[in-house]
């Protein structure tokens, strides 16, 4: 089994994760209450210390505004997402609006914002509201575990630089296809990143997201990439 160094990683369906480290609770892209794959027992968390957002789509910002009112967690995203959340009542003191290439210390972890190849917007009055560029996040937790959450993305060549510079231990990669890369591209992403383990995400939530962990395993085998697929069920903790 993949060594997490004591960090607890729970997949909540889609691209949502809860991670516990150093006595702190982190949520990444907390699409919970409207997420058909999120267990009912996980849809209304009581306590959290930080919310980390990859981009500005509704299935990633999710319940951020409601959660920000509980325990006053820090909320990290790109600058435009921060502005959007401030306009919806999230206090400025809780917001961390950063840019790609930057690293921020938050709740005992170091979070670096890196590139993603996707889009970022929310619908307002029937029109798409631009919310900055999408991103991935490399998080180094207090225990030393380095996690790369790719956000929504296609595969891109500079994943090799992410691997070389930040050396993630495990990658959380979308495999659903249609809106993001599928299993074939995710296998190439694993090769570029040089990670020893991958947790598939952003699949099976809706019919269009048809990629599967089994196909990812097959593609990795075909490429000869020695990367362990850590297939979690929604609500399951690694």
C-alpha positions in Angstrom: 0.0 0.0 0.0 1.2 3.5 -0.8 2.8 5.2 2.2 1.0 8.5 3.0 3.3 9.3 6.0 0.3 9.7 8.2 -1.6 12.0 5.9 -5.3 11.0 5.4 -6.6 11.4 1.8 -10.4 11.0 1.4 -12.0 11.1 -2.1 -15.4 12.6 -2.0 -16.3 12.0 -5.6 -15.7 14.1 -8.7 -12.6 16.2 -8.0 -13.4 16.8 -4.3 -11.0 15.6 -1.5 -10.7 16.0 2.2 -7.1 15.7 3.4 -6.1 15.6 7.1 -2.6 16.5 8.0 -0.9 17.8 11.2 -4.2 18.1 13.0 -5.6 20.3 10.2 -8.4 19.6 7.7 -8.1 20.7 4.1 -10.8 20.5 1.4 -9.9 20.6 -2.3 -12.6 21.7 -4.8 -15.5 21.0 -2.3 -18.3 20.1 -4.6 -20.3 18.3 -2.0 -24.1 19.1 -1.6 -24.9 18.8 -5.3 -22.4 16.0 -6.0 -24.3 12.8 -6.8 -21.2 10.7 -5.9 -20.5 12.3 -2.5 -21.8 10.2 0.4 -24.6 11.9 2.3 -22.5 11.8 5.5 -19.8 13.9 3.8 -22.0 16.7 2.4 -22.2 18.9 5.5 -18.7 19.0 7.1 -18.6 20.7 10.5 -15.0 21.8 10.7 -12.2 22.7 8.3 -9.1 24.8 8.3 -8.5 25.4 4.6 -10.2 25.3 1.2 -8.1 25.0 -1.9 -9.6 25.7 -5.3 -8.2 24.9 -8.7 -10.6 27.0 -10.8 -13.9 28.7 -11.1 -16.4 26.2 -12.3 -19.4 25.3 -10.2 -18.5 21.7 -9.8 -15.2 22.8 -8.2 -16.1 26.0 -6.2 -19.1 24.0 -5.1 -20.0 24.7 -1.4 -17.1 27.0 -0.8 -19.2 30.1 0.2 -21.3 28.1 2.8 -18.2 26.3 4.1 -16.3 29.6 4.5 -18.8 30.6 7.2 -17.9 27.6 9.3 -14.8 28.1 11.5 -13.4 30.8 9.2 -11.1 28.6 7.1 -8.6 30.2 4.8 -9.8 30.0 1.1 -7.1 29.7 -1.6 -7.6 30.2 -5.3 -6.5 32.4 -8.1 -7.0 36.2 -7.8 -10.2 36.3 -9.9 -11.8 33.5 -8.0 -11.0 35.4 -4.8 -12.7 38.5 -6.1 -15.7 36.4 -7.0 -15.9 34.9 -3.6 -15.5 38.2 -1.9 -18.5 39.5 -3.8 -20.5 36.7 -2.3 -19.7 37.5 1.2 -16.4 35.6 2.0 -14.4 37.9 4.2 -11.2 39.3 2.6 -9.2 38.2 5.7 -10.0 34.5 4.8 -9.1 34.8 1.1 -5.7 34.0 -0.5 -5.9 35.1 -4.1 -2.6 34.0 -5.7 -1.1 33.3 -9.1 0.6 30.5 -10.9 4.2 29.9 -9.8 3.5 31.2 -6.3 3.8 29.3 -3.1 1.8 30.1 0.0 2.0 28.7 3.6 -1.5 27.7 4.7 -2.6 25.6 7.7 0.8 24.1 8.1 1.2 23.1 4.4 2.9 24.8 1.5 0.7 25.2 -1.6 2.2 26.0 -5.0 -0.1 26.9 -7.9 0.9 25.4 -11.2 -0.4 25.4 -14.8 -3.6 23.5 -16.0 -5.0 23.4 -19.5 -8.8 24.0 -19.2 -11.1 27.0 -18.6 -12.4 28.9 -15.6 -15.8 30.7 -15.3 -19.2 30.9 -13.6 -22.5 31.6 -15.2 -24.0 34.9 -14.2 -27.3 36.2 -15.7 -26.9 33.7 -18.5 -23.4 34.8 -19.4 -20.1 33.2 -18.5 -18.1 35.3 -16.0 -14.4 35.0 -16.5 -12.6 33.8 -13.3 -9.0 33.8 -14.2 -6.9 30.9 -15.5 -7.4 27.3 -14.2 -4.6 25.8 -12.1 -3.3 22.7 -10.5 -2.0 22.6 -6.9 1.1 21.0 -5.5 0.7 20.7 -1.7 3.6 19.8 0.6 2.1 18.7 3.9 3.7 18.9 7.3 4.6 15.2 7.3 6.5 15.7 4.1 4.0 14.1 1.7 3.7 16.0 -1.6 0.4 15.8 -3.4 -0.3 17.1 -6.9 -4.0 17.9 -7.6 -4.1 18.6 -11.3 -7.5 20.2 -11.3 -9.4 19.9 -14.6 -6.8 19.6 -17.4 -5.6 18.1 -20.6 -2.2 16.5 -20.5 0.6 19.0 -21.3 4.4 18.7 -21.7 5.3 20.9 -18.8 3.9 18.3 -16.4 7.5 17.1 -16.7 8.7 20.3 -15.1 6.1 20.0 -12.4 7.6 16.5 -11.7 11.2 17.7 -11.8 10.7 20.9 -9.7 8.1 19.8 -7.1 8.6 16.0 -7.1 5.1 15.0 -6.0 4.7 11.6 -4.4 1.1 11.1 -5.6 -0.9 12.7 -8.4 -4.7 13.2 -8.3 -5.6 13.2 -12.0 -8.8 13.5 -13.9 -9.6 10.5 -16.2 -13.2 11.1 -17.2 -12.6 12.4 -20.7 -14.9 14.9 -22.5 -14.1 17.9 -20.3 -10.6 16.8 -19.3 -8.1 14.2 -20.3 -9.1 10.5 -20.3 -7.1 7.4 -19.2 -4.8 7.4 -22.2 -3.6 11.0 -21.6 -3.5 10.5 -17.8 -1.1 7.6 -18.3 1.2 9.9 -20.3 0.8 12.5 -17.5 2.0 9.9 -15.0 5.0 9.2 -17.1 5.8 12.9 -17.4 5.4 13.5 -13.7 7.4 10.5 -12.6 5.0 9.8 -9.8 4.8 6.4 -8.1 1.1 6.5 -7.5 -2.0 8.1 -9.0 -5.5 8.6 -7.6 -8.1 8.8 -10.5 -10.7 11.5 -10.1 -13.3 13.4 -12.2 -14.9 10.3 -13.7 -18.2 8.6 -13.4 -20.0 11.6 -11.8 -22.0 12.2 -15.0 -22.5 10.0 -18.1 -20.1 12.0 -20.2 -17.2 11.2 -17.9 -16.7 7.7 -19.1 -13.1 7.0 -18.4 -12.3 4.3 -15.8 -9.5 3.3 -13.5 -9.3 -0.1 -15.2 -8.6 1.6 -18.5 -6.0 3.8 -16.8 -4.3 0.7 -15.4 -4.3 -0.9 -18.9 -2.8 2.3 -20.5 -0.1 2.5 -17.9 0.8 -1.1 -18.5 0.9 -0.6 -22.3 3.3 2.3 -21.8 5.4 0.5 -19.3 4.9 3.2 -16.6 5.5 1.8 -13.1 2.8 3.9 -11.4 0.4 2.3 -8.9 -3.3 3.2 -9.4 -4.9 3.9 -6.1 -8.6 3.3 -6.9 -10.8 4.9 -4.1 -14.5 4.7 -3.7 -16.3 8.0 -2.8 -15.9 8.4 1.0 -12.9 6.0 1.2 -9.7 7.1 2.9 -6.2 6.3 1.9 
